[in-house]
Amino acid sequence: MKKTLVLVVDRDDDFGVKGKVNTPVIGVQNCLDAATAFGIADPEDSDLNALFAAVSVCLEIQEDGHEADVALICGDEKVGHRSDLALVAQLEEVLDEIQPDSVVLVGDGAEDEYIYPIISSRAHVDSVRKVYVKQSPGIEGSFYIITKMLSDPGKRKRFLVPLGFIIVLLSLFFIMPALLVYSSDHDINTLASMSGSLAFFFIGVVLILYGYNVSELYQEFRKNLISSLAGDTTRLLFLCVSLSIVLLMAVWNYVEVNGLYITSVFQWILYYFTSLVWPIVIAIMVYVVGQIIQDYQTSKTVKLSLVFGCIGIVNLGLVLTGVLDLISHFVWDDGFFQLGVIEIVAGVIISILSTYVKGRYIPAAPKEARPDEAF
């Protein structure tokens, strides 16, 4: 007799984070227990409805005289490669235990384009059922849905951050020409005409900061700083050195650039920030080196992610310097065109090589034993 698996996939592990559910969960009763635990924690999440719908589908198939079972698998709170690895591991565990002939995928439709290829590459998918939650109509209901979505850090980062970057980029298209005009005529009316674009620029920045939850990152930074003061003396020392590099070079470059004969405000700003790129890169690398030394002192391991992070910082510095040199060339014809192109190409080549080395010699593995974390 054909055996069907009704599968629910929670890519961002809401069941584990909110409901403290250990996955994979197999069986009707176990799934109902998981739904109860998750429902108590967050009764309004769409994943809860998806699990109940999967149980309903499983019971319907059984009533029709066919063999069926239901299962829940979850990914990771950090959606992406890590969560997909967790999904694959749990999916293979479920398939080995149930050994179904076909799979019915049940979900809320939010991540189907990412989940379906993972499932279909390992099992025959008969159908995909999307579960939509009924909502009350009207402005109040829509406002409630939006506020509920914004309270979820994952959804907030997924929707608000791209929107914020789009607003910032569009506003810069209007701000940059106005700055060029002001640098030549010094007319205060030019700055006044930028007020609308600046307002949208700051709105975009606020959306980006809110999407990335900067307030919590700041609180975490404070806690890490306090813990560093308590015991992580090596990392604290390197942090002080890196901050000193940034502050000293900021003052030094201000004096140096201020001594140049530059009539354009925009050109002055461009030269100043160009001169700060590599001091900031060096300061970040100094801090990362301190982190590497601290980790080795405490656990005798070196996180390879930090090593490749240093390479990524150098790549970013090269590309950013190249872009600034190209802007300087096209605006003032400073003759930095070839240098800018070389810097960008070098950054891209180093990035490709480091990605190749990381992918070739550091194979992917489940998060319980990640070889890219340390050696």
VEXSESE-40747 format. One record per residue (C-alpha): residue in one letter; residue number from 1; x, y, z. Coordinates in steps of 0.02 Angstrom, whole numbers, plus 50000, padded with zeros to 5 digits. Layout:
<atoms>
['a',NUM,[X,Y,Z]]
...
</atoms>
This chain:
<atoms>
['m',1,[50000,50000,50000]]
['k',2,[50061,50175,49956]]
['k',3,[50122,50272,50106]]
['t',4,[50105,50461,50113]]
['l',5,[50201,50581,50224]]
['v',6,[50116,50746,50265]]
['l',7,[50259,50864,50302]]
['v',8,[50265,51034,50386]]
['v',9,[50425,51137,50372]]
['d',10,[50468,51279,50490]]
['r',11,[50622,51357,50411]]
['d',12,[50657,51486,50548]]
['d',13,[50626,51364,50693]]
['d',14,[50484,51458,50776]]
['f',15,[50428,51296,50857]]
['g',16,[50597,51274,50938]]
['v',17,[50629,51456,50985]]
['k',18,[50455,51500,51049]]
['g',19,[50377,51333,51093]]
['k',20,[50536,51241,51149]]
['v',21,[50488,51096,51035]]
['n',22,[50623,50970,50992]]
['t',23,[50615,50919,50809]]
['p',24,[50589,50817,50706]]
['v',25,[50415,50776,50772]]
['i',26,[50333,50621,50697]]
['g',27,[50155,50559,50723]]
['v',28,[49984,50636,50743]]
['q',29,[49983,50643,50932]]
['n',30,[50161,50708,50943]]
['c',31,[50121,50844,50817]]
['l',32,[49965,50892,50916]]
['d',33,[50071,50905,51073]]
['a',34,[50197,51013,50979]]
['a',35,[50055,51123,50914]]
['t',36,[49987,51143,51090]]
['a',37,[50157,51195,51159]]
['f',38,[50185,51317,51017]]
['g',39,[50006,51382,51025]]
['i',40,[50026,51428,51208]]
['a',41,[50184,51526,51167]]
['d',42,[50118,51612,51009]]
['p',43,[49937,51572,50965]]
['e',44,[49935,51691,50815]]
['d',45,[50081,51622,50714]]
['s',46,[50038,51553,50542]]
['d',47,[50153,51403,50569]]
['l',48,[50032,51342,50702]]
['n',49,[49889,51338,50576]]
['a',50,[50000,51247,50452]]
['l',51,[50034,51108,50578]]
['f',52,[49850,51088,50621]]
['a',53,[49810,51084,50434]]
['a',54,[49941,50948,50408]]
['v',55,[49864,50842,50546]]
['s',56,[49693,50867,50464]]
['v',57,[49761,50814,50294]]
['c',58,[49842,50660,50371]]
['l',59,[49680,50607,50455]]
['e',60,[49584,50633,50292]]
['i',61,[49704,50519,50199]]
['q',62,[49689,50388,50335]]
['e',63,[49498,50398,50328]]
['d',64,[49508,50363,50141]]
['g',65,[49592,50198,50182]]
['h',66,[49770,50247,50139]]
['e',67,[49923,50238,50249]]
['a',68,[49985,50410,50302]]
['d',69,[50089,50494,50436]]
['v',70,[50128,50674,50481]]
['a',71,[50293,50753,50531]]
['l',72,[50364,50923,50577]]
['i',73,[50542,50976,50538]]
['c',74,[50624,51140,50584]]
['g',75,[50775,51239,50524]]
['d',76,[50870,51369,50622]]
['e',77,[50833,51541,50691]]
['k',78,[50967,51611,50574]]
['v',79,[50878,51582,50410]]
['g',80,[50994,51536,50267]]
['h',81,[51127,51405,50241]]
['r',82,[51127,51351,50423]]
['s',83,[50938,51327,50430]]
['d',84,[50936,51231,50266]]
['l',85,[51070,51112,50331]]
['a',86,[50964,51079,50484]]
['l',87,[50811,51049,50375]]
['v',88,[50906,50925,50266]]
['a',89,[50969,50828,50418]]
['q',90,[50796,50817,50496]]
['l',91,[50713,50776,50329]]
['e',92,[50829,50630,50299]]
['e',93,[50796,50568,50476]]
['v',94,[50608,50573,50446]]
['l',95,[50622,50489,50276]]
['d',96,[50730,50350,50347]]
['e',97,[50604,50316,50485]]
['i',98,[50441,50328,50387]]
['q',99,[50503,50280,50212]]
['p',100,[50356,50361,50120]]
['d',101,[50314,50338,49937]]
['s',102,[50259,50518,49919]]
['v',103,[50254,50681,50016]]
['v',104,[50118,50812,50038]]
['l',105,[50198,50978,50086]]
['v',106,[50092,51092,50195]]
['g',107,[50144,51271,50235]]
['d',108,[50092,51452,50246]]
['g',109,[50171,51494,50078]]
['a',110,[50302,51612,50149]]
['e',111,[50455,51503,50113]]
['d',112,[50390,51381,49981]]
['e',113,[50512,51438,49847]]
['y',114,[50657,51393,49963]]
['i',115,[50585,51237,50044]]
['y',116,[50511,51147,49893]]
['p',117,[50679,51112,49804]]
['i',118,[50751,51039,49964]]
['i',119,[50605,50920,49986]]
['s',120,[50580,50874,49802]]
['s',121,[50764,50829,49781]]
['r',122,[50748,50692,49912]]
['a',123,[50567,50633,49897]]
['h',124,[50424,50630,49773]]
['v',125,[50307,50776,49812]]
['d',126,[50127,50740,49763]]
['s',127,[50054,50908,49809]]
['v',128,[50084,51070,49902]]
['r',129,[49949,51144,50011]]
['k',130,[49956,51325,50066]]
['v',131,[49866,51376,50225]]
['y',132,[49798,51553,50235]]
['v',133,[49743,51625,50401]]
['k',134,[49575,51712,50400]]
['q',135,[49586,51891,50459]]
['s',136,[49454,52019,50502]]
['p',137,[49431,52151,50367]]
['g',138,[49455,52337,50388]]
['i',139,[49590,52459,50433]]
['e',140,[49604,52396,50612]]
['g',141,[49637,52218,50554]]
['s',142,[49767,52274,50427]]
['f',143,[49853,52384,50555]]
['y',144,[49858,52239,50677]]
['i',145,[49933,52122,50547]]
['i',146,[50069,52249,50505]]
['t',147,[50114,52281,50687]]
['k',148,[50118,52094,50720]]
['m',149,[50235,52069,50574]]
['l',150,[50350,52210,50631]]
['s',151,[50364,52131,50803]]
['d',152,[50448,51979,50725]]
['p',153,[50636,52014,50706]]
['g',154,[50653,51895,50559]]
['k',155,[50510,51969,50458]]
['r',156,[50564,52144,50506]]
['k',157,[50739,52114,50438]]
['r',158,[50671,52029,50282]]
['f',159,[50552,52169,50231]]
['l',160,[50609,52332,50312]]
['v',161,[50795,52322,50275]]
['p',162,[50776,52306,50084]]
['l',163,[50644,52442,50086]]
['g',164,[50761,52555,50187]]
['f',165,[50906,52526,50066]]
['i',166,[50794,52566,49917]]
['i',167,[50737,52729,49998]]
['v',168,[50916,52778,50042]]
['l',169,[50981,52743,49865]]
['l',170,[50838,52837,49783]]
['s',171,[50861,52987,49897]]
['l',172,[51049,52988,49860]]
['f',173,[51010,53009,49675]]
['f',174,[50935,53178,49720]]
['i',175,[51054,53225,49861]]
['m',176,[51219,53198,49769]]
['p',177,[51183,53315,49621]]
['a',178,[51121,53448,49742]]
['l',179,[51283,53433,49841]]
['l',180,[51384,53454,49682]]
['v',181,[51286,53611,49638]]
['y',182,[51307,53680,49814]]
['s',183,[51495,53645,49811]]
['s',184,[51509,53759,49659]]
['d',185,[51388,53902,49697]]
['h',186,[51371,53893,49889]]
['d',187,[51189,53945,49874]]
['i',188,[51089,53910,50032]]
['n',189,[50933,53884,49926]]
['t',190,[51016,53729,49854]]
['l',191,[51025,53653,50028]]
['a',192,[50844,53702,50060]]
['s',193,[50791,53609,49903]]
['m',194,[50870,53451,49975]]
['s',195,[50757,53448,50128]]
['g',196,[50633,53324,50055]]
['s',197,[50770,53207,49994]]
['l',198,[50859,53217,50161]]
['a',199,[50697,53175,50251]]
['f',200,[50676,53018,50145]]
['f',201,[50860,52977,50171]]
['f',202,[50842,52979,50360]]
['i',203,[50680,52880,50348]]
['g',204,[50774,52746,50251]]
['v',205,[50915,52746,50379]]
['v',206,[50789,52728,50521]]
['l',207,[50707,52580,50432]]
['i',208,[50876,52496,50410]]
['l',209,[50924,52523,50592]]
['y',210,[50754,52461,50651]]
['g',211,[50762,52311,50536]]
['y',212,[50932,52260,50601]]
['n',213,[50873,52290,50780]]
['v',214,[51017,52407,50820]]
['s',215,[50954,52439,50997]]
['e',216,[50973,52255,51043]]
['l',217,[51142,52249,50957]]
['y',218,[51194,52399,51062]]
['q',219,[51135,52313,51221]]
['e',220,[51231,52156,51171]]
['f',221,[51385,52262,51137]]
['r',222,[51370,52338,51311]]
['k',223,[51357,52165,51390]]
['n',224,[51508,52105,51291]]
['l',225,[51604,52260,51342]]
['i',226,[51563,52231,51525]]
['s',227,[51614,52048,51512]]
['s',228,[51774,52104,51425]]
['l',229,[51811,52221,51569]]
['a',230,[51783,52075,51688]]
['g',231,[51891,51944,51603]]
['d',232,[51927,51962,51418]]
['t',233,[52079,52073,51443]]
['t',234,[52161,52029,51277]]
['r',235,[52009,52072,51174]]
['l',236,[51982,52232,51275]]
['l',237,[52162,52284,51244]]
['f',238,[52146,52259,51057]]
['l',239,[51978,52349,51058]]
['c',240,[52060,52501,51140]]
['v',241,[52201,52495,51012]]
['s',242,[52079,52487,50866]]
['l',243,[51973,52631,50933]]
['s',244,[52131,52733,50961]]
['i',245,[52183,52703,50780]]
['v',246,[52015,52766,50716]]
['l',247,[52013,52921,50828]]
['l',248,[52195,52969,50796]]
['m',249,[52181,52946,50608]]
['a',250,[52016,53040,50603]]
['v',251,[52099,53192,50684]]
['w',252,[52260,53173,50583]]
['n',253,[52169,53159,50417]]
['y',254,[52058,53307,50461]]
['v',255,[52212,53415,50487]]
['e',256,[52295,53349,50328]]
['v',257,[52143,53370,50215]]
['n',258,[52101,53539,50292]]
['g',259,[52274,53598,50241]]
['l',260,[52242,53560,50057]]
['y',261,[52176,53691,49939]]
['i',262,[52001,53624,49908]]
['t',263,[51860,53742,49862]]
['s',264,[51723,53611,49846]]
['v',265,[51639,53549,50005]]
['f',266,[51592,53385,49920]]
['q',267,[51772,53358,49864]]
['w',268,[51834,53392,50041]]
['i',269,[51711,53263,50112]]
['l',270,[51761,53136,49978]]
['y',271,[51947,53157,50011]]
['y',272,[51921,53146,50199]]
['f',273,[51820,52985,50196]]
['t',274,[51937,52909,50066]]
['s',275,[52082,52939,50185]]
['l',276,[51985,52856,50326]]
['v',277,[51944,52693,50235]]
['w',278,[52106,52600,50270]]
['p',279,[52130,52660,50450]]
['i',280,[51955,52592,50486]]
['v',281,[51997,52429,50396]]
['i',282,[52158,52411,50495]]
['a',283,[52068,52451,50658]]
['i',284,[51936,52316,50625]]
['m',285,[52072,52190,50583]]
['v',286,[52165,52233,50744]]
['y',287,[52006,52198,50843]]
['v',288,[51977,52034,50751]]
['v',289,[52156,51981,50784]]
['g',290,[52124,52016,50968]]
['q',291,[51969,51906,50960]]
['i',292,[52071,51766,50879]]
['i',293,[52205,51777,51013]]
['q',294,[52074,51780,51151]]
['d',295,[51988,51625,51081]]
['y',296,[52153,51533,51069]]
['q',297,[52198,51579,51248]]
['t',298,[52031,51515,51316]]
['s',299,[51993,51363,51207]]
['k',300,[52152,51330,51107]]
['t',301,[52053,51349,50945]]
['v',302,[52054,51475,50803]]
['k',303,[51890,51516,50719]]
['l',304,[51918,51509,50532]]
['s',305,[51766,51619,50508]]
['l',306,[51865,51761,50590]]
['v',307,[52014,51729,50475]]
['f',308,[51905,51737,50321]]
['g',309,[51819,51887,50398]]
['c',310,[51986,51980,50396]]
['i',311,[52005,51938,50212]]
['g',312,[51828,52001,50181]]
['i',313,[51868,52165,50268]]
['v',314,[52020,52190,50154]]
['n',315,[51910,52153,50002]]
['l',316,[51783,52281,50060]]
['g',317,[51920,52410,50087]]
['l',318,[51989,52383,49912]]
['v',319,[51820,52394,49827]]
['l',320,[51764,52545,49929]]
['t',321,[51928,52637,49894]]
['g',322,[51911,52596,49709]]
['v',323,[51733,52663,49702]]
['l',324,[51785,52825,49789]]
['d',325,[51932,52845,49669]]
['l',326,[51816,52821,49520]]
['i',327,[51695,52950,49589]]
['s',328,[51839,53071,49612]]
['h',329,[51897,53040,49433]]
['f',330,[51728,53065,49351]]
['v',331,[51685,53220,49453]]
['w',332,[51853,53311,49453]]
['d',333,[51959,53212,49328]]
['d',334,[52092,53176,49459]]
['g',335,[52172,53039,49356]]
['f',336,[52127,52899,49478]]
['f',337,[52028,52798,49350]]
['q',338,[52157,52659,49322]]
['l',339,[52196,52649,49508]]
['g',340,[52011,52635,49551]]
['v',341,[51983,52497,49424]]
['i',342,[52136,52401,49487]]
['e',343,[52075,52414,49667]]
['i',344,[51901,52352,49624]]
['v',345,[51966,52208,49517]]
['a',346,[52091,52158,49652]]
['g',347,[51954,52158,49784]]
['v',348,[51840,52050,49675]]
['i',349,[51980,51927,49632]]
['i',350,[52032,51907,49814]]
['s',351,[51850,51882,49863]]
['i',352,[51826,51746,49731]]
['l',353,[51987,51658,49783]]
['s',354,[51944,51663,49968]]
['t',355,[51769,51597,49933]]
['y',356,[51843,51457,49827]]
['v',357,[51968,51409,49962]]
['k',358,[51834,51414,50096]]
['g',359,[51716,51307,49994]]
['r',360,[51849,51182,49939]]
['y',361,[51941,51152,50101]]
['i',362,[51804,51187,50228]]
['p',363,[51659,51071,50184]]
['a',364,[51484,51109,50245]]
['a',365,[51419,51013,50394]]
['p',366,[51271,51016,50512]]
['k',367,[51277,51148,50646]]
['e',368,[51314,51021,50783]]
['a',369,[51487,50994,50707]]
['r',370,[51535,51140,50600]]
['p',371,[51715,51122,50538]]
['d',372,[51717,51301,50478]]
['e',373,[51703,51363,50656]]
['a',374,[51873,51313,50723]]
['f',375,[52027,51207,50703]]
</atoms>
